[in-house]
Amino acid sequence: MISSFMEAILPVMIIALLGAFLSKKTTYLDDPNLPQLILNVGMPCLLLHSMLGSHIEFLSMGKLVIAAVLALTCMVLLTFIFLKSLRLPVRYYLPVLVNPNTGNLGIPIAYALLGEKGLAGAVIISSVIEISHFTLGIGMMSGSFNVRKLLANPPVISLIMGAVILAADLPVPKFFIQIFDMLGNIAVPIMLLMLGRSLAHMKVKEANWLKLFLLAWYRPVIGLGVAWGIALLLNLSPLYTANLLIASCMPVAVLNYIFVTRYQGPANDVAGLTFLTLPTAFMALIFIQLVVMT
């Protein structure tokens, strides 16, 4: 499991470190339009590719979809109370702590630990959390739940388009899938490079490390506890239980950093949490393998 985890996070760390290096030596990452490029082009195409390029039936895995939605709902309620008790801004920190990195970390780790049989469940949960990113995440951080403004966001438009196409069972030409794939592939590398840029400029002495370490433990530990409770409540199969636990203990998603940057939030804190939650997520994965999967 250690090698699987390292294989999943090493590319993330190396690309982020490259971003830190480039930010010190060049001005490549200083363009303020980069986050807009990701949100308006990269992420919509990435979402459309993940929805239309995979041949996974959402309805046939309805119980797992319900479990993922319930887990997110419980996390929202608990995190709201937690942040209010710490007097931290709910607008920014709630989506950061609620929506984990189930895409470029959760899916490969689930595949490594559960094999081919666990891949479909990982993709389903990741899709639910992606929807949460572009509804709860954008809605909270923008400071407005105005439905009209929310629906005007390109990622949300792409989600609606993908849902309509899937519901109507419309055929999608293969070259469109390839276009979505190619354009979507720009999103994650640029996000990681920008994350490295923020880490390079993070003022370490000014950081509240006690707060960051507390939040770094909160993300996987509470996520794990909530997922386990939902799995017991719904009597999920061992495979679905493992899927939900793995997804729920994942670290803070890099995508949150892009949202925080766009909406003038605590970018340094979120950049720090993105890295600090990697080791705490690893501890949670060890617990899952030793206690749940044995």
Secondary structure, DSSP 8 states (H G I E B T S, - for coil): -HHHHHHHHHHHHHHHHHHHHHHHH-SGGG-TTHHHHIIIIIHHHHHHHHHHSS---SGGGHHHHHHHHHHHHHHHHHHHHHHHHHT--HHHHHHHHHSB-IIIIIHHHHHHHH-GGGHHHHHHHHHHHHHHIIIIIHHHHTT---HHHHHTSHHHHHHHHHHHHHHHT----HHHHHHHHHHHTTHHHHHHHHHHHHHHT--GGGS-HHHHHHHHHHHHHHHHHHHHHHHHHHT--HHHHHHHHHHHT--B-HHHHHHHHHTT--HHHHHHHHHHHHHHHHHHHHHIIIII--
